[in-house]
Amino acid sequence: MIRARSATLLAAAATAAVVGVPAAAHAAVVSQAFAADSGDSCRYGSSSGTFSWPQGPVSPLPAPGVGVSGKVADRPLPIDAGPVCRDDGYSSTVTFVAYLGTSEVARQSRTADNGTVSFSFVLGGASADKGIDRITVQVCRNPVVTLPPSYCGRAVTYVAP
């Protein structure tokens, strides 16, 4: 009787493990487009791309790490026709800051100078083990050779879906 009960329990546990693994192993990802610019009249600096917010199958908690892919551009670009934006001696940097509540949990930046730079990284990851509930994106312009002043466009906030 005890052996029969043990065998039944082991079979039930094995079935639950096999049935439960696929559901837990396939977390959904929600894509969200982002864009920000330097706020100047020529739009010297700009960034656009996609956030990939992982969504767990059981937990509605904020995502621990968010995929970020896109590009940052600094004008003039090689494809610009004519003197749309003259070279002003500044580069453009996009900064991503991840938050959980009022606490900053991660930050990364990418810079371009008279061109376009593509990027793909995970913002947060293990350093954001408690989650991310929003990300701010801001493009700033910094002098390449001279001393500041630097300036920035408006920070744009994206809330986790």
NUMIKE-10061 format. One record per atom (N, C-alpha, C): residue in one letter; atom name; x, y, z; residue number from 1; chain. Coordinates in steps of 0.1 Angstrom, whole numbers. Example, Ala and Ser with C-alpha at 12.3 -4.5 7.8 and 13.67 -1.06 7.14 Angstrom:
<atoms>
- r | a | east | north | up | k | c
- A | N | 132 | -57 | 78 | 1 | A
- A | CA | 123 | -45 | 78 | 1 | A
- A | C | 132 | -33 | 78 | 1 | A
- S | N | 128 | -22 | 71 | 2 | A
- S | CA | 137 | -11 | 71 | 2 | A
- S | C | 129 | 0 | 79 | 2 | A
</atoms>
This chain:
<atoms>
- r | a | east | north | up | k | c
- M | N | 8 | -12 | 0 | 1 | A
- M | CA | 0 | 0 | 0 | 1 | A
- M | C | 9 | 13 | 0 | 1 | A
- I | N | 19 | 13 | 9 | 2 | A
- I | CA | 28 | 24 | 9 | 2 | A
- I | C | 35 | 26 | -4 | 2 | A
- R | N | 40 | 15 | -10 | 3 | A
- R | CA | 47 | 15 | -23 | 3 | A
- R | C | 38 | 20 | -33 | 3 | A
- A | N | 26 | 16 | -34 | 4 | A
- A | CA | 16 | 21 | -44 | 4 | A
- A | C | 13 | 36 | -42 | 4 | A
- R | N | 12 | 40 | -30 | 5 | A
- R | CA | 9 | 54 | -27 | 5 | A
- R | C | 22 | 63 | -32 | 5 | A
- S | N | 34 | 58 | -28 | 6 | A
- S | CA | 46 | 65 | -32 | 6 | A
- S | C | 47 | 66 | -47 | 6 | A
- A | N | 44 | 55 | -54 | 7 | A
- A | CA | 45 | 54 | -69 | 7 | A
- A | C | 35 | 64 | -75 | 7 | A
- T | N | 23 | 65 | -69 | 8 | A
- T | CA | 13 | 74 | -74 | 8 | A
- T | C | 17 | 88 | -72 | 8 | A
- L | N | 23 | 92 | -60 | 9 | A
- L | CA | 28 | 105 | -58 | 9 | A
- L | C | 39 | 109 | -67 | 9 | A
- L | N | 48 | 100 | -69 | 10 | A
- L | CA | 60 | 103 | -78 | 10 | A
- L | C | 55 | 105 | -92 | 10 | A
- A | N | 45 | 97 | -97 | 11 | A
- A | CA | 39 | 99 | -110 | 11 | A
- A | C | 32 | 112 | -111 | 11 | A
- A | N | 25 | 116 | -101 | 12 | A
- A | CA | 18 | 129 | -101 | 12 | A
- A | C | 28 | 140 | -101 | 12 | A
- A | N | 38 | 139 | -93 | 13 | A
- A | CA | 48 | 150 | -93 | 13 | A
- A | C | 56 | 151 | -106 | 13 | A
- A | N | 59 | 140 | -112 | 14 | A
- A | CA | 66 | 140 | -125 | 14 | A
- A | C | 57 | 147 | -136 | 14 | A
- T | N | 44 | 143 | -136 | 15 | A
- T | CA | 34 | 149 | -145 | 15 | A
- T | C | 33 | 164 | -143 | 15 | A
- A | N | 32 | 168 | -131 | 16 | A
- A | CA | 30 | 182 | -128 | 16 | A
- A | C | 43 | 190 | -132 | 16 | A
- A | N | 54 | 184 | -130 | 17 | A
- A | CA | 67 | 191 | -134 | 17 | A
- A | C | 68 | 192 | -149 | 17 | A
- V | N | 64 | 181 | -157 | 18 | A
- V | CA | 64 | 182 | -171 | 18 | A
- V | C | 54 | 192 | -177 | 18 | A
- V | N | 42 | 191 | -171 | 19 | A
- V | CA | 31 | 200 | -176 | 19 | A
- V | C | 34 | 215 | -172 | 19 | A
- G | N | 40 | 217 | -160 | 20 | A
- G | CA | 42 | 231 | -155 | 20 | A
- G | C | 54 | 237 | -161 | 20 | A
- V | N | 64 | 230 | -166 | 21 | A
- V | CA | 77 | 236 | -171 | 21 | A
- V | C | 74 | 245 | -184 | 21 | A
- P | N | 66 | 240 | -194 | 22 | A
- P | CA | 65 | 249 | -206 | 22 | A
- P | C | 58 | 262 | -202 | 22 | A
- A | N | 48 | 262 | -194 | 23 | A
- A | CA | 41 | 275 | -190 | 23 | A
- A | C | 51 | 284 | -184 | 23 | A
- A | N | 59 | 280 | -175 | 24 | A
- A | CA | 68 | 289 | -168 | 24 | A
- A | C | 80 | 293 | -177 | 24 | A
- A | N | 84 | 285 | -186 | 25 | A
- A | CA | 95 | 288 | -194 | 25 | A
- A | C | 93 | 298 | -206 | 25 | A
- H | N | 80 | 300 | -209 | 26 | A
- H | CA | 77 | 309 | -220 | 26 | A
- H | C | 71 | 322 | -215 | 26 | A
- A | N | 79 | 331 | -210 | 27 | A
- A | CA | 74 | 344 | -206 | 27 | A
- A | C | 71 | 353 | -218 | 27 | A
- A | N | 61 | 361 | -218 | 28 | A
- A | CA | 58 | 370 | -229 | 28 | A
- A | C | 67 | 382 | -229 | 28 | A
- V | N | 68 | 388 | -240 | 29 | A
- V | CA | 76 | 401 | -241 | 29 | A
- V | C | 67 | 411 | -248 | 29 | A
- V | N | 66 | 422 | -242 | 30 | A
- V | CA | 58 | 433 | -247 | 30 | A
- V | C | 67 | 444 | -253 | 30 | A
- S | N | 65 | 447 | -266 | 31 | A
- S | CA | 74 | 457 | -272 | 31 | A
- S | C | 67 | 471 | -271 | 31 | A
- Q | N | 76 | 481 | -269 | 32 | A
- Q | CA | 71 | 494 | -268 | 32 | A
- Q | C | 81 | 504 | -275 | 32 | A
- A | N | 76 | 511 | -284 | 33 | A
- A | CA | 85 | 520 | -292 | 33 | A
- A | C | 89 | 532 | -283 | 33 | A
- F | N | 101 | 538 | -285 | 34 | A
- F | CA | 105 | 550 | -278 | 34 | A
- F | C | 112 | 559 | -288 | 34 | A
- A | N | 112 | 572 | -284 | 35 | A
- A | CA | 118 | 582 | -292 | 35 | A
- A | C | 121 | 595 | -283 | 35 | A
- A | N | 132 | 601 | -286 | 36 | A
- A | CA | 135 | 614 | -279 | 36 | A
- A | C | 145 | 622 | -288 | 36 | A
- D | N | 145 | 635 | -286 | 37 | A
- D | CA | 155 | 643 | -294 | 37 | A
- D | C | 161 | 654 | -285 | 37 | A
- S | N | 170 | 661 | -291 | 38 | A
- S | CA | 178 | 671 | -284 | 38 | A
- S | C | 170 | 684 | -282 | 38 | A
- G | N | 159 | 686 | -288 | 39 | A
- G | CA | 151 | 697 | -285 | 39 | A
- G | C | 155 | 710 | -292 | 39 | A
- D | N | 165 | 710 | -300 | 40 | A
- D | CA | 169 | 722 | -307 | 40 | A
- D | C | 162 | 723 | -321 | 40 | A
- S | N | 164 | 734 | -327 | 41 | A
- S | CA | 156 | 737 | -340 | 41 | A
- S | C | 160 | 728 | -351 | 41 | A
- C | N | 173 | 723 | -351 | 42 | A
- C | CA | 177 | 714 | -362 | 42 | A
- C | C | 175 | 699 | -359 | 42 | A
- R | N | 172 | 696 | -346 | 43 | A
- R | CA | 171 | 682 | -342 | 43 | A
- R | C | 184 | 675 | -344 | 43 | A
- Y | N | 195 | 682 | -340 | 44 | A
- Y | CA | 208 | 676 | -341 | 44 | A
- Y | C | 209 | 662 | -336 | 44 | A
- G | N | 204 | 660 | -324 | 45 | A
- G | CA | 205 | 647 | -318 | 45 | A
- G | C | 191 | 640 | -317 | 45 | A
- S | N | 190 | 627 | -320 | 46 | A
- S | CA | 178 | 620 | -318 | 46 | A
- S | C | 181 | 605 | -316 | 46 | A
- S | N | 171 | 599 | -310 | 47 | A
- S | CA | 172 | 585 | -307 | 47 | A
- S | C | 158 | 579 | -308 | 47 | A
- S | N | 158 | 566 | -313 | 48 | A
- S | CA | 145 | 559 | -314 | 48 | A
- S | C | 148 | 544 | -314 | 48 | A
- G | N | 138 | 536 | -310 | 49 | A
- G | CA | 140 | 522 | -310 | 49 | A
- G | C | 128 | 515 | -302 | 49 | A
- T | N | 131 | 504 | -296 | 50 | A
- T | CA | 121 | 496 | -290 | 50 | A
- T | C | 126 | 491 | -276 | 50 | A
- F | N | 117 | 491 | -266 | 51 | A
- F | CA | 119 | 485 | -254 | 51 | A
- F | C | 112 | 471 | -255 | 51 | A
- S | N | 118 | 461 | -249 | 52 | A
- S | CA | 112 | 447 | -248 | 52 | A
- S | C | 110 | 444 | -233 | 52 | A
- W | N | 98 | 446 | -228 | 53 | A
- W | CA | 95 | 444 | -214 | 53 | A
- W | C | 91 | 429 | -212 | 53 | A
- P | N | 98 | 421 | -205 | 54 | A
- P | CA | 94 | 408 | -202 | 54 | A
- P | C | 82 | 407 | -193 | 54 | A
- Q | N | 73 | 399 | -196 | 55 | A
- Q | CA | 61 | 397 | -188 | 55 | A
- Q | C | 60 | 382 | -183 | 55 | A
- G | N | 61 | 380 | -170 | 56 | A
- G | CA | 61 | 366 | -165 | 56 | A
- G | C | 47 | 360 | -166 | 56 | A
- P | N | 46 | 347 | -167 | 57 | A
- P | CA | 33 | 340 | -169 | 57 | A
- P | C | 24 | 341 | -156 | 57 | A
- V | N | 31 | 342 | -145 | 58 | A
- V | CA | 23 | 342 | -132 | 58 | A
- V | C | 24 | 355 | -125 | 58 | A
- S | N | 35 | 361 | -125 | 59 | A
- S | CA | 38 | 373 | -116 | 59 | A
- S | C | 35 | 386 | -124 | 59 | A
- P | N | 27 | 395 | -119 | 60 | A
- P | CA | 25 | 408 | -125 | 60 | A
- P | C | 35 | 418 | -120 | 60 | A
- L | N | 46 | 413 | -113 | 61 | A
- L | CA | 56 | 422 | -108 | 61 | A
- L | C | 63 | 429 | -119 | 61 | A
- P | N | 69 | 441 | -116 | 62 | A
- P | CA | 77 | 448 | -127 | 62 | A
- P | C | 88 | 439 | -132 | 62 | A
- A | N | 92 | 441 | -144 | 63 | A
- A | CA | 103 | 434 | -151 | 63 | A
- A | C | 116 | 436 | -145 | 63 | A
- P | N | 125 | 426 | -143 | 64 | A
- P | CA | 138 | 427 | -137 | 64 | A
- P | C | 148 | 434 | -147 | 64 | A
- G | N | 146 | 432 | -160 | 65 | A
- G | CA | 155 | 438 | -170 | 65 | A
- G | C | 148 | 440 | -182 | 65 | A
- V | N | 150 | 451 | -189 | 66 | A
- V | CA | 143 | 455 | -201 | 66 | A
- V | C | 153 | 455 | -213 | 66 | A
- G | N | 149 | 448 | -224 | 67 | A
- G | CA | 157 | 449 | -236 | 67 | A
- G | C | 156 | 463 | -242 | 67 | A
- V | N | 167 | 468 | -247 | 68 | A
- V | CA | 167 | 481 | -254 | 68 | A
- V | C | 174 | 480 | -267 | 68 | A
- S | N | 168 | 483 | -278 | 69 | A
- S | CA | 174 | 482 | -291 | 69 | A
- S | C | 170 | 495 | -299 | 69 | A
- G | N | 179 | 500 | -306 | 70 | A
- G | CA | 176 | 512 | -314 | 70 | A
- G | C | 189 | 519 | -319 | 70 | A
- K | N | 188 | 532 | -321 | 71 | A
- K | CA | 199 | 540 | -326 | 71 | A
- K | C | 199 | 554 | -320 | 71 | A
- V | N | 211 | 560 | -320 | 72 | A
- V | CA | 212 | 574 | -317 | 72 | A
- V | C | 219 | 580 | -329 | 72 | A
- A | N | 214 | 592 | -333 | 73 | A
- A | CA | 219 | 599 | -344 | 73 | A
- A | C | 223 | 613 | -341 | 73 | A
- D | N | 234 | 617 | -347 | 74 | A
- D | CA | 239 | 631 | -345 | 74 | A
- D | C | 241 | 637 | -358 | 74 | A
- R | N | 236 | 649 | -361 | 75 | A
- R | CA | 237 | 655 | -374 | 75 | A
- R | C | 248 | 665 | -374 | 75 | A
- P | N | 254 | 667 | -386 | 76 | A
- P | CA | 249 | 663 | -399 | 76 | A
- P | C | 253 | 648 | -401 | 76 | A
- L | N | 243 | 641 | -408 | 77 | A
- L | CA | 245 | 627 | -412 | 77 | A
- L | C | 250 | 627 | -426 | 77 | A
- P | N | 257 | 616 | -430 | 78 | A
- P | CA | 262 | 615 | -443 | 78 | A
- P | C | 251 | 615 | -454 | 78 | A
- I | N | 239 | 611 | -450 | 79 | A
- I | CA | 228 | 611 | -459 | 79 | A
- I | C | 220 | 624 | -460 | 79 | A
- D | N | 224 | 634 | -451 | 80 | A
- D | CA | 217 | 647 | -452 | 80 | A
- D | C | 220 | 654 | -465 | 80 | A
- A | N | 210 | 658 | -472 | 81 | A
- A | CA | 212 | 665 | -485 | 81 | A
- A | C | 214 | 680 | -482 | 81 | A
- G | N | 225 | 686 | -486 | 82 | A
- G | CA | 227 | 700 | -485 | 82 | A
- G | C | 231 | 704 | -470 | 82 | A
- P | N | 231 | 717 | -468 | 83 | A
- P | CA | 235 | 721 | -454 | 83 | A
- P | C | 223 | 722 | -445 | 83 | A
- V | N | 217 | 711 | -442 | 84 | A
- V | CA | 205 | 710 | -433 | 84 | A
- V | C | 210 | 714 | -419 | 84 | A
- C | N | 220 | 707 | -414 | 85 | A
- C | CA | 225 | 710 | -401 | 85 | A
- C | C | 240 | 711 | -402 | 85 | A
- R | N | 246 | 722 | -400 | 86 | A
- R | CA | 261 | 723 | -401 | 86 | A
- R | C | 267 | 716 | -389 | 86 | A
- D | N | 280 | 712 | -391 | 87 | A
- D | CA | 287 | 705 | -380 | 87 | A
- D | C | 290 | 716 | -369 | 87 | A
- D | N | 284 | 714 | -358 | 88 | A
- D | CA | 285 | 724 | -347 | 88 | A
- D | C | 296 | 720 | -336 | 88 | A
- G | N | 303 | 709 | -338 | 89 | A
- G | CA | 313 | 705 | -329 | 89 | A
- G | C | 308 | 698 | -316 | 89 | A
- Y | N | 295 | 694 | -316 | 90 | A
- Y | CA | 289 | 687 | -305 | 90 | A
- Y | C | 286 | 672 | -309 | 90 | A
- S | N | 286 | 663 | -300 | 91 | A
- S | CA | 281 | 650 | -302 | 91 | A
- S | C | 268 | 648 | -295 | 91 | A
- S | N | 260 | 638 | -298 | 92 | A
- S | CA | 247 | 635 | -291 | 92 | A
- S | C | 248 | 622 | -283 | 92 | A
- T | N | 243 | 623 | -271 | 93 | A
- T | CA | 243 | 611 | -262 | 93 | A
- T | C | 229 | 609 | -257 | 93 | A
- V | N | 224 | 596 | -259 | 94 | A
- V | CA | 211 | 592 | -254 | 94 | A
- V | C | 214 | 585 | -241 | 94 | A
- T | N | 206 | 588 | -230 | 95 | A
- T | CA | 208 | 582 | -217 | 95 | A
- T | C | 194 | 575 | -214 | 95 | A
- F | N | 195 | 563 | -209 | 96 | A
- F | CA | 184 | 555 | -204 | 96 | A
- F | C | 185 | 554 | -189 | 96 | A
- V | N | 175 | 557 | -182 | 97 | A
- V | CA | 175 | 556 | -167 | 97 | A
- V | C | 163 | 548 | -163 | 97 | A
- A | N | 166 | 536 | -157 | 98 | A
- A | CA | 155 | 528 | -152 | 98 | A
- A | C | 152 | 530 | -137 | 98 | A
- Y | N | 139 | 530 | -134 | 99 | A
- Y | CA | 135 | 533 | -120 | 99 | A
- Y | C | 125 | 522 | -115 | 99 | A
- L | N | 125 | 520 | -102 | 100 | A
- L | CA | 115 | 513 | -95 | 100 | A
- L | C | 111 | 522 | -84 | 100 | A
- G | N | 98 | 527 | -85 | 101 | A
- G | CA | 94 | 537 | -76 | 101 | A
- G | C | 102 | 550 | -78 | 101 | A
- T | N | 108 | 555 | -67 | 102 | A
- T | CA | 116 | 567 | -68 | 102 | A
- T | C | 131 | 563 | -69 | 102 | A
- S | N | 135 | 550 | -69 | 103 | A
- S | CA | 149 | 546 | -69 | 103 | A
- S | C | 154 | 543 | -83 | 103 | A
- E | N | 165 | 549 | -86 | 104 | A
- E | CA | 172 | 546 | -99 | 104 | A
- E | C | 178 | 532 | -97 | 104 | A
- V | N | 175 | 523 | -107 | 105 | A
- V | CA | 181 | 509 | -106 | 105 | A
- V | C | 191 | 506 | -117 | 105 | A
- A | N | 191 | 514 | -128 | 106 | A
- A | CA | 201 | 512 | -138 | 106 | A
- A | C | 202 | 524 | -147 | 106 | A
- R | N | 213 | 525 | -154 | 107 | A
- R | CA | 216 | 536 | -163 | 107 | A
- R | C | 226 | 532 | -174 | 107 | A
- Q | N | 223 | 535 | -186 | 108 | A
- Q | CA | 232 | 533 | -197 | 108 | A
- Q | C | 231 | 544 | -207 | 108 | A
- S | N | 242 | 547 | -214 | 109 | A
- S | CA | 242 | 558 | -224 | 109 | A
- S | C | 249 | 553 | -237 | 109 | A
- R | N | 246 | 559 | -248 | 110 | A
- R | CA | 253 | 556 | -261 | 110 | A
- R | C | 255 | 570 | -268 | 110 | A
- T | N | 266 | 572 | -275 | 111 | A
- T | CA | 270 | 584 | -281 | 111 | A
- T | C | 273 | 583 | -296 | 111 | A
- A | N | 269 | 593 | -303 | 112 | A
- A | CA | 272 | 594 | -318 | 112 | A
- A | C | 277 | 608 | -321 | 112 | A
- D | N | 286 | 609 | -330 | 113 | A
- D | CA | 292 | 622 | -335 | 113 | A
- D | C | 291 | 622 | -350 | 113 | A
- N | N | 283 | 630 | -356 | 114 | A
- N | CA | 281 | 632 | -370 | 114 | A
- N | C | 279 | 618 | -377 | 114 | A
- G | N | 270 | 611 | -371 | 115 | A
- G | CA | 266 | 597 | -377 | 115 | A
- G | C | 256 | 591 | -368 | 115 | A
- T | N | 254 | 578 | -371 | 116 | A
- T | CA | 244 | 570 | -364 | 116 | A
- T | C | 251 | 558 | -357 | 116 | A
- V | N | 247 | 555 | -345 | 117 | A
- V | CA | 252 | 544 | -337 | 117 | A
- V | C | 240 | 535 | -333 | 117 | A
- S | N | 241 | 522 | -337 | 118 | A
- S | CA | 230 | 513 | -333 | 118 | A
- S | C | 234 | 506 | -320 | 118 | A
- F | N | 224 | 502 | -312 | 119 | A
- F | CA | 227 | 496 | -299 | 119 | A
- F | C | 216 | 485 | -296 | 119 | A
- S | N | 220 | 476 | -287 | 120 | A
- S | CA | 211 | 466 | -282 | 120 | A
- S | C | 217 | 461 | -269 | 120 | A
- F | N | 210 | 462 | -258 | 121 | A
- F | CA | 215 | 458 | -245 | 121 | A
- F | C | 203 | 456 | -236 | 121 | A
- V | N | 206 | 450 | -224 | 122 | A
- V | CA | 195 | 448 | -214 | 122 | A
- V | C | 198 | 458 | -203 | 122 | A
- L | N | 188 | 467 | -201 | 123 | A
- L | CA | 189 | 477 | -191 | 123 | A
- L | C | 184 | 471 | -177 | 123 | A
- G | N | 192 | 470 | -168 | 124 | A
- G | CA | 189 | 465 | -155 | 124 | A
- G | C | 195 | 451 | -153 | 124 | A
- G | N | 188 | 441 | -158 | 125 | A
- G | CA | 193 | 427 | -156 | 125 | A
- G | C | 193 | 423 | -141 | 125 | A
- A | N | 204 | 417 | -137 | 126 | A
- A | CA | 206 | 412 | -123 | 126 | A
- A | C | 206 | 424 | -114 | 126 | A
- S | N | 211 | 436 | -118 | 127 | A
- S | CA | 212 | 447 | -109 | 127 | A
- S | C | 198 | 453 | -106 | 127 | A
- A | N | 188 | 449 | -114 | 128 | A
- A | CA | 175 | 454 | -111 | 128 | A
- A | C | 166 | 442 | -107 | 128 | A
- D | N | 170 | 434 | -98 | 129 | A
- D | CA | 163 | 422 | -94 | 129 | A
- D | C | 150 | 424 | -88 | 129 | A
- K | N | 147 | 436 | -84 | 130 | A
- K | CA | 134 | 439 | -78 | 130 | A
- K | C | 124 | 445 | -89 | 130 | A
- G | N | 129 | 448 | -101 | 131 | A
- G | CA | 121 | 452 | -112 | 131 | A
- G | C | 123 | 466 | -117 | 131 | A
- I | N | 117 | 469 | -128 | 132 | A
- I | CA | 117 | 483 | -134 | 132 | A
- I | C | 103 | 486 | -137 | 132 | A
- D | N | 98 | 498 | -132 | 133 | A
- D | CA | 85 | 502 | -136 | 133 | A
- D | C | 84 | 514 | -146 | 133 | A
- R | N | 95 | 520 | -148 | 134 | A
- R | CA | 95 | 531 | -159 | 134 | A
- R | C | 110 | 533 | -163 | 134 | A
- I | N | 111 | 539 | -175 | 135 | A
- I | CA | 124 | 543 | -181 | 135 | A
- I | C | 123 | 557 | -186 | 135 | A
- T | N | 133 | 565 | -183 | 136 | A
- T | CA | 133 | 578 | -190 | 136 | A
- T | C | 144 | 578 | -200 | 136 | A
- V | N | 141 | 585 | -211 | 137 | A
- V | CA | 151 | 586 | -223 | 137 | A
- V | C | 153 | 601 | -225 | 137 | A
- Q | N | 166 | 604 | -226 | 138 | A
- Q | CA | 169 | 618 | -228 | 138 | A
- Q | C | 181 | 619 | -237 | 138 | A
- V | N | 181 | 629 | -247 | 139 | A
- V | CA | 192 | 631 | -256 | 139 | A
- V | C | 199 | 644 | -252 | 139 | A
- C | N | 212 | 644 | -250 | 140 | A
- C | CA | 219 | 656 | -246 | 140 | A
- C | C | 230 | 658 | -256 | 140 | A
- R | N | 234 | 670 | -258 | 141 | A
- R | CA | 245 | 674 | -267 | 141 | A
- R | C | 257 | 679 | -259 | 141 | A
- N | N | 268 | 674 | -262 | 142 | A
- N | CA | 281 | 678 | -255 | 142 | A
- N | C | 291 | 682 | -265 | 142 | A
- P | N | 299 | 693 | -261 | 143 | A
- P | CA | 310 | 697 | -270 | 143 | A
- P | C | 321 | 686 | -272 | 143 | A
- V | N | 326 | 684 | -284 | 144 | A
- V | CA | 336 | 674 | -286 | 144 | A
- V | C | 350 | 679 | -282 | 144 | A
- V | N | 353 | 691 | -285 | 145 | A
- V | CA | 366 | 696 | -283 | 145 | A
- V | C | 367 | 707 | -272 | 145 | A
- T | N | 357 | 716 | -272 | 146 | A
- T | CA | 357 | 727 | -263 | 146 | A
- T | C | 351 | 723 | -250 | 146 | A
- L | N | 351 | 733 | -241 | 147 | A
- L | CA | 344 | 731 | -228 | 147 | A
- L | C | 329 | 733 | -229 | 147 | A
- P | N | 322 | 727 | -219 | 148 | A
- P | CA | 307 | 729 | -219 | 148 | A
- P | C | 304 | 744 | -220 | 148 | A
- P | N | 292 | 748 | -224 | 149 | A
- P | CA | 280 | 743 | -219 | 149 | A
- P | C | 275 | 731 | -228 | 149 | A
- S | N | 268 | 722 | -222 | 150 | A
- S | CA | 261 | 711 | -228 | 150 | A
- S | C | 246 | 715 | -227 | 150 | A
- Y | N | 238 | 709 | -235 | 151 | A
- Y | CA | 223 | 711 | -233 | 151 | A
- Y | C | 216 | 698 | -237 | 151 | A
- C | N | 204 | 697 | -232 | 152 | A
- C | CA | 196 | 684 | -233 | 152 | A
- C | C | 182 | 688 | -238 | 152 | A
- G | N | 176 | 678 | -245 | 153 | A
- G | CA | 162 | 679 | -248 | 153 | A
- G | C | 154 | 674 | -236 | 153 | A
- R | N | 141 | 674 | -238 | 154 | A
- R | CA | 132 | 670 | -228 | 154 | A
- R | C | 133 | 655 | -225 | 154 | A
- A | N | 133 | 651 | -212 | 155 | A
- A | CA | 133 | 637 | -209 | 155 | A
- A | C | 119 | 631 | -211 | 155 | A
- V | N | 119 | 620 | -218 | 156 | A
- V | CA | 106 | 613 | -221 | 156 | A
- V | C | 105 | 601 | -212 | 156 | A
- T | N | 94 | 599 | -205 | 157 | A
- T | CA | 92 | 588 | -196 | 157 | A
- T | C | 83 | 577 | -202 | 157 | A
- Y | N | 87 | 565 | -201 | 158 | A
- Y | CA | 79 | 553 | -206 | 158 | A
- Y | C | 77 | 544 | -195 | 158 | A
- V | N | 64 | 542 | -192 | 159 | A
- V | CA | 59 | 533 | -181 | 159 | A
- V | C | 58 | 519 | -186 | 159 | A
- A | N | 61 | 510 | -177 | 160 | A
- A | CA | 60 | 496 | -180 | 160 | A
- A | C | 46 | 492 | -184 | 160 | A
- P | N | 44 | 485 | -195 | 161 | A
- P | CA | 31 | 481 | -199 | 161 | A
- P | C | 24 | 472 | -189 | 161 | A
</atoms>
